Amino acid sequence: LGLVFQPSFLPNFSFSADWFDIKITDAIQGYGADAILTACSSGNTTACDLVNRDPAGSLWLTSGGYVSDLQTNVGSVQTRGIEINSAYSREIGTVGTLSLSLIGTYLDKYATDNGLTEEYDCAGYYGPTCGGPAPKWRHKARATFNLKNGLGMSLAWRYFGAVDVE
């Protein structure tokens, strides 16, 4: 669902906002070793079948102990939020043109269901279940000044909001 705003009283200005809600079911993904061990310690026998100990009973001391975490068609991923895009340009006398833009995303939800443990909302987090950082807010802002003779310069600011370890 989206909205575009280009007012006639402010030439060369545009603003758009798009709401998104995307869900992928039967996602091809692994459970994650941490999720497998947590589920096994909670009594989930399916998870325990994926834990292989070496002859001494260890998981980590030798290469004989490991957690089998193959990609499967289980679980789901859902992402929901708002993206905004705004741009404005204006001539500065006879010198040149100043252009400003902002593209940003607010992440309201990034739910991961690995099919083994309960769903986990990764918005604002990173770690073994969530993977890479998923900040709640991120944007890219740019200011560009182009001279009439064709020379120009830009300043860009790329921002990623803070994230916590899950």
matplotlib code that plots the C-alpha trace (Angstrom):
import matplotlib.pyplot as plt

x = [0.0, 1.6, 1.1, 2.7, 2.6, 3.8, 2.3, 1.8, 2.7, 6.2, 7.7, 10.4, 9.3, 8.1, 7.3, 6.2, 5.5, 4.9, 3.6, 4.7, 3.8, 5.5, 5.4, 7.3, 6.1, 8.0, 11.2, 14.4, 16.5, 18.4, 17.2, 20.4, 22.7, 21.7, 18.0, 18.6, 20.5, 17.9, 15.0, 16.8, 17.5, 13.7, 12.9, 12.2, 13.2, 13.3, 15.9, 17.9, 18.1, 20.2, 22.8, 25.7, 28.2, 31.7, 32.5, 33.6, 30.2, 31.5, 30.0, 32.9, 36.2, 36.7, 35.4, 33.4, 30.8, 28.6, 25.1, 23.5, 21.8, 20.9, 18.6, 15.0, 11.6, 10.3, 9.3, 8.6, 9.9, 7.6, 8.7, 6.5, 7.3, 7.2, 9.6, 9.7, 11.3, 11.6, 13.4, 13.6, 15.7, 16.0, 18.1, 20.4, 20.5, 22.7, 25.3, 23.7, 21.2, 20.9, 19.2, 18.2, 17.0, 16.1, 15.3, 14.4, 12.9, 11.2, 11.1, 8.1, 8.4, 11.0, 9.6, 11.6, 10.0, 12.6, 10.1, 11.6, 11.3, 8.7, 8.6, 11.1, 10.8, 14.3, 13.4, 16.2, 18.3, 21.1, 22.5, 22.4, 18.6, 18.2, 21.4, 22.7, 21.6, 18.0, 17.8, 14.3, 15.3, 17.8, 18.2, 20.3, 20.3, 22.1, 22.7, 24.1, 25.2, 25.7, 27.4, 26.2, 29.6, 28.9, 31.0, 29.2, 29.7, 27.6, 27.5, 25.8, 24.8, 24.1, 22.6, 21.7, 19.9, 21.3, 20.7, 21.0, 22.2, 19.1]
y = [0.0, 3.3, 7.1, 9.7, 13.4, 16.0, 19.3, 22.0, 24.7, 23.3, 22.5, 19.8, 18.2, 14.6, 12.3, 8.7, 6.2, 2.5, 0.1, -3.5, -6.8, -9.8, -13.4, -16.3, -19.8, -23.0, -21.0, -22.8, -22.4, -24.2, -24.4, -22.9, -24.9, -22.8, -23.4, -27.1, -27.4, -25.2, -27.3, -30.6, -29.4, -28.7, -32.3, -31.9, -35.4, -34.1, -31.6, -34.2, -36.4, -33.7, -33.6, -36.0, -36.5, -38.0, -41.3, -39.3, -37.5, -34.1, -31.8, -29.4, -31.0, -33.1, -33.1, -36.2, -34.1, -31.8, -30.5, -31.4, -28.2, -28.8, -26.4, -27.6, -26.3, -25.4, -22.3, -18.8, -15.3, -12.2, -8.6, -5.6, -1.9, 1.4, 2.8, 6.5, 8.4, 12.1, 14.4, 18.1, 20.2, 24.0, 26.3, 28.6, 31.8, 31.5, 29.3, 25.9, 23.4, 22.0, 18.6, 16.8, 13.3, 10.9, 7.2, 5.4, 2.2, 1.6, -2.1, -2.9, -6.7, -9.2, -12.5, -15.7, -19.1, -21.7, -24.5, -25.9, -23.2, -20.5, -17.5, -14.8, -11.1, -10.0, -6.3, -4.4, -7.5, -9.7, -13.1, -16.8, -16.9, -13.6, -13.6, -10.2, -6.9, -5.8, -2.2, -0.8, 2.4, 3.0, 5.7, 7.2, 11.0, 12.9, 16.5, 17.3, 20.7, 20.9, 24.0, 25.4, 24.4, 20.7, 20.2, 18.9, 17.6, 15.3, 14.5, 11.3, 10.1, 6.4, 5.5, 2.2, 2.3, 0.5, -3.3, -5.6, -9.1, -11.3]
z = [0.0, -1.0, -1.1, -3.3, -2.5, -5.1, -4.2, -6.8, -4.3, -3.8, -7.3, -7.5, -4.3, -3.9, -1.0, -1.0, 1.7, 1.2, 3.8, 3.3, 4.9, 3.3, 4.6, 3.2, 4.2, 3.9, 3.8, 2.9, 6.0, 8.7, 12.3, 13.7, 16.0, 19.0, 18.4, 17.9, 21.3, 23.1, 21.7, 22.6, 26.2, 26.4, 25.5, 21.7, 20.4, 16.8, 17.8, 19.7, 16.6, 15.0, 17.8, 17.3, 20.1, 19.7, 21.5, 24.6, 24.7, 23.5, 20.9, 20.5, 21.6, 18.5, 14.9, 15.8, 17.7, 15.7, 15.2, 11.9, 10.6, 7.0, 4.9, 4.9, 3.8, 7.2, 9.1, 7.8, 7.6, 7.9, 7.5, 8.0, 8.0, 6.1, 3.5, 2.7, -0.1, -0.3, -2.8, -3.4, -5.8, -6.2, -8.3, -6.2, -8.2, -11.3, -9.5, -9.7, -8.3, -4.8, -4.6, -1.3, -0.9, 1.9, 1.6, 4.9, 6.2, 9.5, 10.3, 12.5, 12.4, 11.2, 12.5, 12.1, 12.7, 12.2, 12.4, 15.6, 18.3, 18.7, 16.4, 17.2, 16.3, 15.1, 14.5, 16.3, 16.9, 15.5, 16.5, 15.9, 15.3, 13.5, 11.5, 10.4, 12.0, 11.4, 12.7, 13.3, 11.4, 8.6, 6.0, 3.4, 3.0, 0.2, -0.6, -4.0, -5.4, -9.2, -10.7, -14.0, -15.5, -14.9, -11.7, -8.7, -5.2, -3.0, 0.7, 1.7, 5.2, 5.6, 9.0, 10.6, 13.9, 17.0, 17.3, 20.3, 20.6, 20.7]

ax = plt.figure().add_subplot(projection="3d")
ax.plot(x, y, z, "-o")
ax.set_aspect("equal")
plt.show()
